[in-house]
């Protein structure tokens, strides 16, 4: 008997709700404001090209940050206007407030002039200081050796670097 009364009470309660005044919650859009395909950004100083950044896709986000979901290809040029080093990755983010790129996913820096190649899974690049750094595992290949380590600071063209924690055997002349 009490169950029947309870059931009638619940049905009356739900029968009185006005479905036309349903509550709607607006969720602000947080996606990209703009998508650009096949971008090429040229950085120059006094009319001389210093680097070129290319990407298949660039997303401009609401906060003016940029996302490169298909990676980047960056060429650093020397004083003779020849490519000195090439940086590639599968993904990148640019933080406008910090003027800092977070580059990750099969990151490779190939210094063509010095014959050095570094690979890691993530690094940070500051165009303002012209430095790159990582706290991740990395491998550096030179003409005659392979160096492994954890963490590194380097110039953006990878002409000089310092490994924080070398790993494995190192041969010193």
N, C-alpha and C positions, 0 to 999 in steps of 0.2 A: 504494500500500500504506500509506504513512504517513498519507495523508489519511483512509483508512478507520479506522485506529487512532485518529486524532485525533477523528473523528466519534463513535466508540464511547465515547471518554473524555468528550466533552461530553454525550452522552446519559446516561451513568452519573451524571455530576455533577448534571444537572438532575433526574434521576429520584430522587435522594436528598433533594431539598428537600421539607420538610413544608409543604404548602400551608395547613394549618390553623393554623399559627403565623405568619401573615402579619403584617407590621408595620403598625400603624395609628398615624397621627399625628393628634392632636387639635388643631384650629385653634380658638383662642378666638373667640367671637362678638364682632364689633366694630361691629355695627349699632346702630340706635336702641333704647333701652330702652323708650321710650314714644312714641306718635304721637298728637297732638291735632289735631283738625280745627276750623276756624273759631274760632281763638282771639282773645281780646280782652284785652289787658293794660292796665290803667289805672295810670298813675304819678301820685301825688298828693303834695302837701306841705301840711301843716296843714289837711287836709280839702278842699283845692282841687285840681281836676284840672289837671295840668301837661301831660300828653301821654297819648295812647292809641295803642297799637300793636296792629294787627290783621293776621292772616295766615290764609290758607286752610289751611295745614298747618304744624305745628311738630313737629320731632323732638327729643326729649331724648336726648342721646348719653351713653355710658358715663361720660365725664369731667364730666358736668353741663353741658357746652356745649350750645347749641341751634342747630338748623339749620332754615332756612325755605326749602325747595326751590321753593316757588311764590311767593316774594317777600313783601314787607311793605308795609303802608300805615300811616304814622305821622303823627298830627296833633299839632302843638304849639299849646298854648293861651296866650292872653294873660291879663292880669289881669282882663279883663271876661268871661272864660270862653268866648271866641270863638276859633275856629281862626285862628292867625296864619300858620302854614306847614304844608305837607303834603309828606312825604317818601315816595316810592314807589320800588320796585325789583322786579326779577324774581327775585332770590335774596338771601339774607342768612345770615350766620353770627354767632353770639354766643359770644365767648370769656369764660367766667365768671371765670377767674383774672385776666384783664386788665380785666374789665368794659368790653368793647369790641365793637362791632358792626362787621363787615366787610360792606358792602352793595354789591352789584354787579349788572350786567345792566340796562341802561336805567334808571339812577338819575336821578330828577328831584326837585328841591326847588322847591316853588312857594310863595313868600311872598305870600300873598293881600293882606295889608295894604299892603305896599310895591310890589307889582306887579313883583316880580323872580322870574325863573325860571332855575334852573341845571340843566344836564344833563351827565352824565359816565357813564363805564362802571364806576367803582369809587370808593367813598369809605369812610372810617372815621368812626364816631360814638361818642363817649364820653358816656354819660349822666351820669357823675360830674362831668366838667368842662363839660358842656353845649356841647361843641365838635365840629365836623366838619372833616375834612381829607382831601385827596387829593393824589397826585402825578401824576395822569393828566390828559389833555387834557379841557377843559371848555368849555362855552358858557353864557354868562349873557345872558339877554334881559331888557331893561327896557322901559319904554314906548316909548322912542325910539332905542334902540341895541342892538347885539349885540356882546358882548365875548367874545373867545376867549383861552384861556391854558392853561398847563400848571402844575398844582399850585395849591392854595388852602388857606387856613385860614379858618374862619368860625364864627359862633355857630350853634347847632343849629337855630334858627328862621330862619336866613339873613337876619337883619336887618343884619348887617355882615360883611364879608369882605375878604380880602387875597389877591390873585392873585400867585403867585410869579414867573411868567414870562408876562407878557401877550404875545399874538401878534397881529400884524396892525396895522391903523391904529386909533388911539384919538383921539377928539376931546375936547379939554379946553377948558372955558369960561374 
